[in-house]
Amino acid sequence: MKLGIMLPVSGVHASPATIKTIAQAAERLGYDSLWTYERLLRPMAPVLPGPDGTLERAAAIYHTAFEPLETLSYVAAHTDRIALGTNIVNPLFHAPVVLARRYATLDQLSGGRAIAGFGQGWMPQEFATAGVPMKRRGAGFDDVIAAIRASWGPDPVEYAGRFYSIEASEINPKPVRGDIPIVIGANTDGGIDRAARIADGITPLAWALETVTAQAERFRTTAERLGRNPAALTVTAQTNHAMQPKPISDDRPFLAGSPRQLAGDIEQVRDRGFDGVLFAFPPSDEIPAQIEMLDELRSLVPAG
């Protein structure tokens, strides 16, 4: 079972030193992938519904968030084999040729280790800042992904879409193997169906085992109906619960708790045919304690 972790690119431990320390520890311990994410800003205005239905400010962890691709390029220089992914970058906030070249550059610098994890975005203030209407999230998302893939293809690159166009041009560098895997953070039926059509994998949130299993089945079934080989696509269960050093109560959420508790949940995920698990929020514990948890979990979960 493949295991991936989010680097400490935000929150109390966010710094170049801790990013390097965790990255090297994860590689040494046999983890499969390291991840970053994109956050343009943290609005002062409330944006998220709280428990009582009123709006609250976005999480304090978004106060500072290191840029995802620059961070992964830094990590590439300090690691040798571990995959380097974004979970997620919002491609609608970027010119597709520019974003394609940035990923291809990371792929070249890392020896072909890049994974392009994309999402449609959700925060109105970020869309306004990027000058993109939120109503473009559907057709615009399809279009920007197609333009990025075209940019990675053979020269001369030429693309004509609804929102983006590329005149016949040479666009380089190219990815090491001619392409970069694209995985999409999708949880709705529409998002899963879109991923089945245009992506190489999905990273659905695993709030409950039965729910995320149904999402995985929908993804693979839809892909097969569209003439794609579902066995060639990946499904990675994503948890937003940070690892805990000690066991938590028996009524804990799925994929939450101590390494030993998590190992049991991961075995259930493995039995459902998932390819891996991604821990999307680093713990707030001190770095040595984080590394101890990573070591214990990897020792309990067989690789492969």
N, C-alpha and C positions, 0 to 999 in steps of 0.2 A: 504494500500500500504506500503510495507516494504521499509525503507530508510536506506542506509548505507553510512558511510563517511570514507575517508582515514584519518588515524591519522597523526599528524605532524612529520613524521619520516624522513623528509628531508626538506631542505629550511631554511628560516631565523628563524623559530620557533622550529626547531627540538631540543628537549632536553627531558630528563626523566620527568622533572616537567610539561612541556606543554603536553606531551603525556598523563600523568596521569590526568591532569586537563580536557582535551578534552574528554578522555575516560569516566570519571565519569560524566561529564556534558551530554554527549550523552546518557548514560544509564538513567540518571535522567529524561531527556526530552522525553524518550520513543523511541529512535532510536533502530533499530533492529540489526545492525551489525557495527563492526569496522574492518578496513582493513589496511594491510601493503603491501609493495612490495619489490622486490629484485632488487638490482643493484650492480653488483660486482665491477664496477669501472667506472670512467669517463675518456675516452681516451683524450689525448692531441690533437690527430689528428682529423680533421673534419670527421664526420660520417653521418650526416643527410643533405638531400637536402634542401636548403633554398628557399625563394620565387623566386629568379632569377635562380634557378637550380644548383648553385654552392653548394658545401658541406660546412656545418657549424658544429661547435662543438655541442656535446650533451648538453642539457639544464643545466644551472648552478645549478638547484635544485639537480642534481645528484652528486654534489661535495661531499656531505655527505649523506649517507642513512643508517639509523639504520637497523641492521639485522632483518628480518621480524618475524621469529619464536621466537627468544629471546625477542623481543619487545612484542609480544602477550602473552608470558608467564608472563612477568612483568605486563601487563595490566590485565591478568587473576586474579592476586593476589589483584587487586584494584577494581574489578567489580564483579557482581554476576550473571547476566542473559544474557547480550548482547553477540551475536555471534561474533566470532573472526576468520577473514579470511585473506587469502593472495591474493592479486590481483596485480601482480602475482609473483609466484616463478617459475623459469625455472628448471624443474626436471632433464633435461639433464646435468646440471652442478653438479649433486650430485649422489653419490652411492644410488640406490633406497632403500636398506635396511636401510641405515642411515637416509635418508629423511623420510621414513615411520615411523621409531622409533621416530623421532623428532616431527612429527605431532601427533602421538599417545600419546607421553608424554604431549604435549600441551593439547590434548583432555582430558587426565586424570586430569591434573592440573586445568583445567577450568570446570570440571564436564560435559564434552561432548559438548562443545561449538565451536569446531574447524570446519573450512571450508577450504578445500585444493583447493585454486585457482591456476591453473597452466597455463603456456603458453609455446610456442615453442621457444621463444627468437628471437632476431633480430640483435643484435650488434656483428659484426665479432670479435672484440677484446675480448668480453666475452667468446665466444666459444674457441678462441685460448688460453685464460687464463685457461679455464677449461679442455683443452686438448681434446675437442670434435669437430669433423668436422661438419660444418653447414649442410652438405648434410644428416646428420642423423636426421634432424628435423622431418621428416615424420615417417618412420618406427621405428626409435629410440624412438620417443615420444610415440607411441603406446606401445612399449616394456617396457619402463620405468614405464608407468602407470600401466601396467599389473603386473609388479614385485612389485610395491608399494601395489597394492590391494592384491596380494598374501601374502605379509608380514603382512597385517592386518588380514588375515584369520586364521583359526584354525591351531594349531600346530599338527604335524610337517609341517612347511612351506617347499614347494619344488617347484621350478620354473625353467623352461628351455626355454629361448627365443632366439631370434637372436643375441642380444647384451649382455643380462644379464642372469645369472643363479644363483640359490640358491640351495645348497645342502640341503637335508632334515634336518631341524633344528628347534629349538624353537626360536622364535623371539618375544620379548616382550619389553615394554607393548603393549597391544592391545587397540584399541579405546574403549571408554566407551560402545557404542552400537554395537560394532562389525565391524563398518565401519565409514568412514568419508566422507561426501559429497565432490565430486570432481566437480568443475566448471572450465570451460576453457574459457579464453579470446580469442574469435574467431570472425573474421570479413570476411574472404574469404570464398568462397563456399566450398573449400576443408577443411578448418578448422572447419566450421560449420558442415559438414557431419561427420568429425571425432568425434567431440563432441557429435553428435547425436548417435554415435556408442558406445562411451566409457565413457561419462561423465554423471553427474547428473544435469548439467545445463550449461548455457553459460552467459557471460557478454559482449555482443557486444557493440562497441562504437556507441553512438546515435548521429551521426553528423546531421542526418535528420530523421524526424518521419517516412516517408514512407520507407526509406532505412532500418532502424532498424526493422520496422514491417515486411518487407519482409524477413529479416534475421531470425527473430523469427519464422515466418511461415515455412521457409525452415527447421529450426532445428526440429520443432515439426513434420512436415510431414515426414522428413527423419527418425526420431526416430520411428514413427508409422510404416513406411514401413519395418523397421528392426525388428518389433515385440515387440517394447518397448511401454510402456504406456506414451504418451506425458504429461498427466496430472500429472504424478509423477516427471516430470523434471521442472526445474526453468529457467526462462529467466529474467535477470536483465539488464536493460538499463544502460549503463555506460556513464557518461559525464566527459570529461576532462576540462570542464569550471568550474572555481572556483566560488562559490557563491559571489554575490556582495551586499553590504549593501543598495544600492539605485538602483532604476530601471535604465536600460540602454535603448538604442535606440530601436525603433520598429523593425528595421531590424536585431535585435540580432540573434545569432545562437540559434538553438534549445537547450533546457536545459541549458541556460545561462541567468544570470541576478539576480534580487533581489528575496528574498523568495516568494513574491507574484507572480512575473512573473514565477518563477519555479513551483509554485503550479498549475498554469494553464497548463503548459507543462506536469506535472506529471499526471494530470487528463486525458490528452489525451493518455498518456502511459497506464494508468489504463484501459481506454476504449478499448485499443488494446489487453488486456489480459496479460500484463506483470505482473510479480510477485513483482518487486521492481525497485528502482533506486539507483545507486551507484555514489556518488560524489568522483571521483578519485584524485582530486587535492585540497588540503586545501587552503583556502583563505590566502592572505598575510597580511590581517588586523590583528590588535592586538587581543590577545586571548579573552578579554571580548567582543569585537565586533563580533568575530566568534561565541561565545556562544549565543549572542543576535540573530544572523541570524538563528542559529540552532533552537532556541526556536520559533522564528516566523514561520519558515517553518513547523516544526512539528505541530504547532497549526493550520496550514492551510491545512494540508494533513492528513486526517483520517487514523488511523492505520488499519491494517488488509488487 
